[in-house]
């Protein structure tokens, strides 16, 4: 097996948390460019063959967005279905006290936002807390400010039950926030399949997937 192949295999086999800690503490890029049992009640995952990229695995999946209300940083109630149905969506799951994976993903979202420029007004960026008992709207407001989130980038929290319902719907629920793994979700419009990127997709990766989706829908 070639050296590069062995190196890539070793990196892909590393736990996400260890890899993220390397990114944060050593300034390393985890990849050159840049998932507890499945719950089939709410979604159909991996209905297309996975496409393994450098840094992430791309799959198509159909998810049923639960009919729940969440809270934005101003304590306004938000219907998640309405929030996700009116524009193209780029979404992830975070928690504000996370010291490894979430800062990497949120920095990436900040870079995506900057790269989109005025075009960002045409897309809905959403980060949903998986730790709503600690992530109050006020905590999310501070977190949003830390990463320079614009009005198109919504930070959402809510009740524990509603948060778990959303996590289960998108097959990211791991029972404990410390089991959190990096994943990004994109959809061109309501009724279309979601593109799921498992791993540390870079801003360029996410932008490329977004433009591919919006160009064909």
Secondary structure, 3 states (H helix, E strand, C coil): CCHHHHHHHHHHHCCHHHHHHHHHHHCCCCCCCCCCCCCCCCEECCCCCCEECCCEEEEEEEECCCCCEEECCCCCEEEHHHHHHCCEEEEEEECCCCCCHHHHHHHHHHHHHHHHHHHHHHEEEEEEECCCCCCCHHHHHHHHHHCCCCCCEEEEECCHHHHHHHHHHCCCCCCCHHHCCCEEEEECCCCCCEEEEEECCCHHHHHHHHHHHHHCC
